[in-house]
Amino acid sequence: MPDSAVVELTGPGLLLRPWRDADAPAVLAAWRDPAIAQWNPQGDPLDLAAARRWVRWRADWSSGGHVSLAVADPTDADTMLGSVSLHRISGGDASIGYWTVVAARGRGLASAAVRRLTEWAFADLGLDRIELCHAVANPASCRVAERAGYLAEGTLRQSHRYGDGRRYDEHLHARLATD
Ligand SMILES: CC(C)(COP(=O)(O)OP(=O)(O)OC[C@H]1O[C@@H](n2cnc3c(N)ncnc32)[C@H](O)[C@@H]1OP(=O)(O)O)[C@@H](O)C(=O)NCCC(=O)NCCS
């Protein structure tokens, strides 16, 4: 697993960079967005200390189980616009997750970030398969999956409990290194 400090991924209008302590206030603001609270709920209390712990955990890839990058403004790397990460990395498999801040939505940023991290993970981490799950009730996330090349594989029934405490059906999408 590379050191997160040396990984920076770019593309047209895209910068994925390591998480920094200074991102904590913006992370806390993002968590307070109702859509992120619903579809990417945090276990911790929503306060600055929890956000600081979160960015440090996301910046530390030493467990080998995750790689996580901040989506930043390519013209101002200090401005955090979102999150993209691979979890449950094991035996060539992983799962991908993401969110973007309200002000950055609707311009293809999440799709580009998912696509870029996926391509890097196949090339540099040697992964074989990455899964992407989203609630059927979250159609914007389904579009991100489709736009990032994740094929739909089926519907998981009542498979995950989201921020409101209810279980939701989810679509399972995946990409293979050989796709
Ligand atoms: C889902 C999310 C990551 C999308 O981020 P984004 O940067 O706006 O994504 P993109 O611009 O790449 O693509 C969004 C797509 O969803 C579509 N979309 C947005 N709202 C939608 C809605 N209510 N219904 C259907 N499609 C919707 C957009 O039109 C766009 O598709 P298009 O390019 O075909 O027009 C963002 O809305 C978010 O962070 N939501 C809250 C947290 C979340 O849902 N995380 C994912 C958990 S699996």
The ligand as an SDF file (V2000), in Angstrom:
LIG
                    3D

 48 50  0  0  0  0  0  0  0  0999 V2000
  -24.6140   11.5290   -5.1870 C   0  0  0  0  0  0  0  0  0  0  0  0
  -23.5540   12.6110   -5.2590 C   0  0  0  0  0  0  0  0  0  0  0  0
  -22.2060   12.0370   -4.8040 C   0  0  0  0  0  0  0  0  0  0  0  0
  -23.4310   13.0790   -6.7220 C   0  0  0  0  0  0  0  0  0  0  0  0
  -22.3970   14.0310   -6.7740 O   0  0  0  0  0  0  0  0  0  0  0  0
  -22.2060   14.9700   -8.0790 P   0  0  0  0  0  0  0  0  0  0  0  0
  -20.8520   15.5750   -7.9760 O   0  0  0  0  0  0  0  0  0  0  0  0
  -23.3770   15.8690   -8.2260 O   0  0  0  0  0  0  0  0  0  0  0  0
  -22.2650   13.8750   -9.2220 O   0  0  0  0  0  0  0  0  0  0  0  0
  -22.1870   14.0440  -10.7910 P   0  0  0  0  0  0  0  0  0  0  0  0
  -22.3570   15.4940  -11.1600 O   0  0  0  0  0  0  0  0  0  0  0  0
  -20.9870   13.3130  -11.2650 O   0  0  0  0  0  0  0  0  0  0  0  0
  -23.4710   13.2110  -11.2790 O   0  0  0  0  0  0  0  0  0  0  0  0
  -24.7250   13.3830  -10.6700 C   0  0  0  0  0  0  0  0  0  0  0  0
  -25.7790   12.7890  -11.5630 C   0  0  0  0  0  0  0  0  0  0  0  0
  -26.9570   12.5870  -10.7830 O   0  0  0  0  0  0  0  0  0  0  0  0
  -28.0320   13.2340  -11.4010 C   0  0  0  0  0  0  0  0  0  0  0  0
  -28.9580   13.5930  -10.3560 N   0  0  0  0  0  0  0  0  0  0  0  0
  -28.8170   14.5300   -9.4070 C   0  0  0  0  0  0  0  0  0  0  0  0
  -29.9040   14.5440   -8.6110 N   0  0  0  0  0  0  0  0  0  0  0  0
  -30.7320   13.5740   -9.0830 C   0  0  0  0  0  0  0  0  0  0  0  0
  -32.0170   13.0980   -8.7090 C   0  0  0  0  0  0  0  0  0  0  0  0
  -32.6650   13.5970   -7.6580 N   0  0  0  0  0  0  0  0  0  0  0  0
  -32.5560   12.0930   -9.4480 N   0  0  0  0  0  0  0  0  0  0  0  0
  -31.9170   11.5530  -10.4930 C   0  0  0  0  0  0  0  0  0  0  0  0
  -30.6870   11.9580  -10.8910 N   0  0  0  0  0  0  0  0  0  0  0  0
  -30.1240   12.9640  -10.1900 C   0  0  0  0  0  0  0  0  0  0  0  0
  -27.4170   14.3880  -12.1380 C   0  0  0  0  0  0  0  0  0  0  0  0
  -28.2840   14.8690  -13.1410 O   0  0  0  0  0  0  0  0  0  0  0  0
  -26.1900   13.7100  -12.7110 C   0  0  0  0  0  0  0  0  0  0  0  0
  -26.4950   12.8620  -13.7850 O   0  0  0  0  0  0  0  0  0  0  0  0
  -26.2880   13.3540  -15.3160 P   0  0  0  0  0  0  0  0  0  0  0  0
  -24.8470   13.6880  -15.4460 O   0  0  0  0  0  0  0  0  0  0  0  0
  -26.7230   12.1940  -16.1100 O   0  0  0  0  0  0  0  0  0  0  0  0
  -27.1520   14.5670  -15.4970 O   0  0  0  0  0  0  0  0  0  0  0  0
  -23.9310   13.8690   -4.4000 C   0  0  0  0  0  0  0  0  0  0  0  0
  -25.2230   14.2900   -4.7530 O   0  0  0  0  0  0  0  0  0  0  0  0
  -23.8870   13.5790   -2.9120 C   0  0  0  0  0  0  0  0  0  0  0  0
  -22.8370   13.7090   -2.2850 O   0  0  0  0  0  0  0  0  0  0  0  0
  -25.0370   13.1870   -2.3380 N   0  0  0  0  0  0  0  0  0  0  0  0
  -25.1460   12.9160   -0.9060 C   0  0  0  0  0  0  0  0  0  0  0  0
  -24.2990   11.7350   -0.4580 C   0  0  0  0  0  0  0  0  0  0  0  0
  -24.4530   10.5100   -1.3480 C   0  0  0  0  0  0  0  0  0  0  0  0
  -25.5120   10.2250   -1.8920 O   0  0  0  0  0  0  0  0  0  0  0  0
  -23.3490    9.7500   -1.4860 N   0  0  0  0  0  0  0  0  0  0  0  0
  -23.3420    8.5110   -2.2310 C   0  0  0  0  0  0  0  0  0  0  0  0
  -23.7350    7.3780   -1.3320 C   0  0  0  0  0  0  0  0  0  0  0  0
  -23.7800    5.8360   -2.2270 S   0  0  0  0  0  0  0  0  0  0  0  0
  1  2  1  0
  2  3  1  0
  2  4  1  0
  2 36  1  0
  4  5  1  0
  5  6  1  0
  6  7  2  0
  6  8  1  0
  6  9  1  0
  9 10  1  0
 10 11  2  0
 10 12  1  0
 10 13  1  0
 13 14  1  0
 14 15  1  0
 15 16  1  0
 15 30  1  0
 16 17  1  0
 17 18  1  0
 17 28  1  0
 18 19  1  0
 18 27  1  0
 19 20  2  0
 20 21  1  0
 21 22  1  0
 21 27  2  0
 22 23  1  0
 22 24  2  0
 24 25  1  0
 25 26  2  0
 26 27  1  0
 28 29  1  0
 28 30  1  0
 30 31  1  0
 31 32  1  0
 32 33  2  0
 32 34  1  0
 32 35  1  0
 36 37  1  0
 36 38  1  0
 38 39  2  0
 38 40  1  0
 40 41  1  0
 41 42  1  0
 42 43  1  0
 43 44  2  0
 43 45  1  0
 45 46  1  0
 46 47  1  0
 47 48  1  0
M  END
$$$$
